[in-house]
Amino acid sequence: MSELNAYELNAEESAIVKLVHDWVDAEVKPVVQELEHSNTYPEDLIEQMKQMGIYGLAIPEPWNDAGVSVPCYAAVTEELARGWMSLAGAMGGHSVVAKLLLNYGTQEQQDRYLPKMATGEIRATMALTEPGGGSDLQAMRTTARKDGDDYVVNGGKTWITNARRSQLIALLCRTDPDAVPAHKGISILLIEHGPGFEVSRDLPKLGYKGVESCELSFSDFRTPQTSLLGGVEGKGFSQMMRGLEIGRIQVASRALGVGQAALEDAVRYAQERESFGKQIWQHQSVGNLLADMATQLTAARQLVQYAARRYDTGQRADMEAGMAKLFASETAMKVALDAIRVHGGYGYSTEFDVERYFRDAPLMIVGEGTNEIQRGVIARQLIKRNPVAR
């Protein structure tokens, strides 16, 4: 494994990361181009991920005996994305929902879902974004009103990854539309598919192929009141903000994987291709690109590790996760473009993987809260943590 891809992990966790690294090289890279270009769901690879225990990495004992630290989880995510970013996306929301259950779920909710989530028998995703809301979660219009022992849900969500193949969805909705401030009326419902809940269509995308991103619609959909995360209304916004910390670490790790794959391809090609009698890396313009790519990725990886370690201690990590996501995603975009520069005309060809990295990288810039939102989060927390006495 490249030194550039090394994390400070114990021997057991390092072995897990190496297992995934080797699996990516042996099983993913030989088939990814065909799957991606045909936009085919990677059923066989997902099943192998389940068997390897990847869906349970964010779930500790007593529900799973193979839970790992957040730095290890981030490293595994990076390895998956190094092979194909879509594979990391296929377990991203799942891990956020697992952390929501661990941090806020009732005992009954934890015991019901976490053991099967650990094996991948139950796959989970989260439903936040609405067609007119984007990153403004407090502007959501999806509502859930009490009726007998149930909530009745009406509204819609969009850009929901894995919506067709997830059995459990953490739905952010309004349980009190009149609450002031608005976030006090937001809750999370743990819902399953049923009458009144429709996955209406898969959205076409520039990249991030193979895994579906869907529109959801709810028309008098009924779910029992026991599906309320934690059993207390009005806590959903703060619960999801904490969940998005691990989500943004995950997205940052995906960006690292895409960037690492682009760097590896560029380094290899720069040694295979010759011009003017020497390998092209020996031309200063190409060598400088490689040096900057490696330096920026290494810096991004340190930010991701720092955020992951902070999250692991239970401390608030929204600023750190935002920094990691912001820097890693912008770095991945630049590295992907520089890899195309190194490849020259071949970088524009669909016969080489670097064009895929260039199409996949923008998702991490706009996903899990745009980078413009991240800058706002970072600035607010910076001021909050460093107030000036007046």
Backbone hydrogen bonds, N-H to C=O, Kabsch-Sander energy under -0.5 kcal/mol:
donor,donor_aa,acceptor,acceptor_aa,energy
5,N,2,S,-1.6
6,A,3,E,-1.6
9,L,7,Y,-1.5
14,S,10,N,-2.7
15,A,11,A,-1.9
16,I,12,E,-1.6
17,V,13,E,-2.3
18,K,14,S,-2.3
19,L,15,A,-2.3
20,V,16,I,-2.1
21,H,17,V,-2.6
22,D,18,K,-2.9
23,W,19,L,-2.2
24,V,20,V,-2.6
25,D,21,H,-1.9
26,A,22,D,-2.3
27,E,23,W,-3.3
28,V,23,W,-0.9
28,V,24,V,-0.9
29,K,24,V,-2.6
31,V,28,V,-1.5
32,V,28,V,-1.9
35,L,31,V,-2.1
36,E,32,V,-3.0
37,H,33,Q,-2.3
38,S,34,E,-1.5
39,N,36,E,-0.8
40,T,35,L,-2.5
43,E,41,Y,-2.0
46,I,42,P,-2.5
47,E,43,E,-2.2
48,Q,44,D,-1.9
49,M,45,L,-2.2
50,K,46,I,-2.1
51,Q,47,E,-2.2
52,M,48,Q,-1.9
53,G,49,M,-0.5
53,G,50,K,-1.3
54,I,49,M,-2.2
56,G,53,G,-1.2
57,L,54,I,-1.2
59,I,56,G,-1.9
63,W,60,P,-1.0
64,N,60,P,-0.8
68,V,57,L,-2.5
73,Y,69,S,-2.4
74,A,70,V,-2.8
75,A,71,P,-1.9
76,V,72,C,-2.6
77,T,73,Y,-2.4
78,E,74,A,-2.3
79,E,75,A,-2.1
80,L,76,V,-2.5
81,A,77,T,-2.4
82,R,78,E,-2.1
83,G,79,E,-1.3
83,G,80,L,-0.6
84,W,80,L,-3.0
87,L,84,W,-1.7
88,A,84,W,-1.0
89,G,85,M,-2.0
90,A,86,S,-1.5
91,M,88,A,-1.2
92,G,88,A,-0.5
92,G,89,G,-0.6
93,G,89,G,-0.7
95,S,91,M,-1.4
96,V,92,G,-1.6
97,V,93,G,-2.4
98,A,94,H,-1.9
99,K,95,S,-2.2
100,L,96,V,-2.2
101,L,97,V,-2.4
102,L,98,A,-2.4
103,N,99,K,-2.5
104,Y,100,L,-2.5
105,G,100,L,-0.7
105,G,101,L,-1.5
110,Q,106,T,-2.7
111,D,107,Q,-2.7
112,R,108,E,-1.9
113,Y,109,Q,-2.0
114,L,110,Q,-2.0
117,M,113,Y,-2.3
118,A,114,L,-2.2
119,T,115,P,-0.8
120,G,116,K,-0.8
121,E,116,K,-1.1
122,I,116,K,-1.9
123,R,121,E,-0.5
125,T,168,L,-1.8
127,A,170,A,-2.8
128,L,126,M,-0.6
133,G,130,E,-1.4
134,G,130,E,-1.7
136,D,133,G,-2.2
137,L,135,S,-1.7
139,A,136,D,-1.6
140,M,137,L,-1.5
143,T,154,N,-2.5
144,A,174,R,-2.8
145,R,152,V,-2.1
147,D,150,D,-2.8
150,D,147,D,-1.8
151,Y,223,T,-3.2
152,V,145,R,-2.7
153,V,151,Y,-0.6
153,V,221,F,-3.4
154,N,143,T,-2.2
155,G,218,F,-2.1
157,K,216,L,-2.0
158,T,129,T,-2.4
160,I,214,C,-2.4
161,T,159,W,-0.8
162,N,212,E,-2.4
163,A,160,I,-1.1
166,S,162,N,-0.8
167,Q,123,R,-1.5
168,L,123,R,-1.8
169,I,191,I,-2.5
170,A,125,T,-2.6
171,L,169,I,-1.0
171,L,189,L,-3.0
172,L,127,A,-2.2
172,L,170,A,-0.6
173,C,171,L,-0.5
173,C,187,S,-2.5
174,R,142,T,-2.9
175,T,173,C,-0.6
175,T,185,G,-2.3
176,D,185,G,-1.8
179,A,176,D,-1.7
184,K,181,P,-1.7
185,G,182,A,-2.0
186,I,183,H,-1.3
187,S,173,C,-2.7
189,L,171,L,-2.5
190,L,227,S,-3.1
191,I,169,I,-2.7
191,I,189,L,-1.0
197,F,194,G,-1.9
198,E,196,G,-0.5
198,E,217,S,-2.6
200,S,198,E,-0.9
200,S,215,E,-1.7
201,R,215,E,-0.7
203,L,213,S,-3.5
211,V,209,K,-0.6
214,C,160,I,-2.1
215,E,201,R,-1.9
216,L,157,K,-2.7
217,S,198,E,-2.5
218,F,155,G,-3.1
219,S,196,G,-2.6
221,F,153,V,-2.1
222,R,195,P,-0.6
223,T,151,Y,-2.1
225,Q,149,D,-2.8
227,S,224,P,-2.3
228,L,225,Q,-1.7
229,L,188,I,-2.8
231,G,228,L,-1.7
232,V,229,L,-0.7
235,K,232,V,-0.7
236,G,186,I,-2.0
237,F,183,H,-0.5
237,F,186,I,-0.7
239,Q,235,K,-2.2
240,M,236,G,-2.7
241,M,237,F,-2.1
242,R,238,S,-1.7
243,G,239,Q,-2.1
244,L,240,M,-2.7
245,E,241,M,-0.6
245,E,242,R,-0.9
246,I,242,R,-0.9
247,G,243,G,-1.8
248,R,244,L,-2.7
249,I,245,E,-1.7
250,Q,246,I,-2.2
251,V,247,G,-2.4
252,A,248,R,-2.4
253,S,249,I,-2.0
254,R,250,Q,-2.1
255,A,251,V,-2.2
256,L,252,A,-2.0
257,G,253,S,-2.1
258,V,254,R,-2.3
259,G,255,A,-2.7
260,Q,256,L,-3.1
261,A,257,G,-2.3
262,A,258,V,-2.1
263,L,259,G,-2.5
264,E,260,Q,-2.8
265,D,261,A,-2.3
266,A,262,A,-2.2
267,V,263,L,-2.9
268,R,264,E,-2.2
269,Y,265,D,-2.6
270,A,266,A,-2.5
271,Q,267,V,-0.7
271,Q,268,R,-1.0
272,E,268,R,-1.6
273,R,269,Y,-2.7
275,S,278,K,-2.6
278,K,275,S,-1.4
280,I,273,R,-2.2
281,W,270,A,-1.7
282,Q,279,Q,-2.0
283,H,280,I,-1.4
286,V,283,H,-0.8
287,G,283,H,-2.8
288,N,284,Q,-2.7
289,L,285,S,-1.2
290,L,286,V,-2.2
291,A,287,G,-2.4
292,D,288,N,-2.4
293,M,289,L,-2.6
294,A,290,L,-2.4
295,T,291,A,-2.1
296,Q,292,D,-2.7
297,L,293,M,-2.1
298,T,294,A,-2.1
299,A,295,T,-2.2
300,A,296,Q,-2.3
301,R,297,L,-2.4
302,Q,298,T,-1.6
303,L,299,A,-1.6
304,V,300,A,-2.1
305,Q,301,R,-2.6
306,Y,302,Q,-2.3
307,A,303,L,-2.3
308,A,304,V,-2.6
309,R,305,Q,-2.7
310,R,306,Y,-2.2
311,Y,307,A,-2.5
312,D,308,A,-2.1
313,T,309,R,-1.1
313,T,310,R,-0.7
314,G,311,Y,-1.8
315,Q,310,R,-1.2
321,A,317,A,-3.0
322,G,318,D,-2.1
323,M,319,M,-2.5
324,A,320,E,-2.4
325,K,321,A,-2.6
326,L,322,G,-2.7
327,F,323,M,-2.7
328,A,324,A,-2.5
329,S,325,K,-1.9
330,E,326,L,-1.9
331,T,327,F,-2.1
332,A,328,A,-2.5
333,M,329,S,-1.9
334,K,330,E,-2.0
335,V,331,T,-3.1
336,A,332,A,-2.4
337,L,333,M,-1.9
338,D,334,K,-2.6
339,A,335,V,-2.2
340,I,336,A,-1.3
341,R,337,L,-1.9
342,V,338,D,-2.4
343,H,339,A,-1.8
344,G,340,I,-1.1
344,G,341,R,-0.6
346,Y,343,H,-1.3
347,G,344,G,-1.3
348,Y,345,G,-1.4
349,S,346,Y,-1.4
352,F,349,S,-1.4
355,E,352,F,-0.7
356,R,353,D,-1.0
357,Y,353,D,-1.6
358,F,354,V,-1.8
359,R,355,E,-1.3
360,D,356,R,-2.4
361,A,357,Y,-2.5
363,L,360,D,-1.3
364,M,360,D,-0.5
364,M,361,A,-1.1
365,I,361,A,-0.6
365,I,362,P,-0.9
366,V,362,P,-1.6
367,G,363,L,-2.9
369,G,366,V,-0.5
371,N,365,I,-1.5
374,Q,370,T,-2.1
375,R,371,N,-2.0
376,G,372,E,-1.3
377,V,373,I,-2.3
378,I,374,Q,-2.8
379,A,375,R,-2.4
380,R,376,G,-2.5
381,Q,377,V,-2.3
382,L,378,I,-2.4
383,I,379,A,-2.1
384,K,380,R,-2.5
385,R,381,Q,-2.5
386,N,382,L,-0.7
389,A,387,P,-0.5
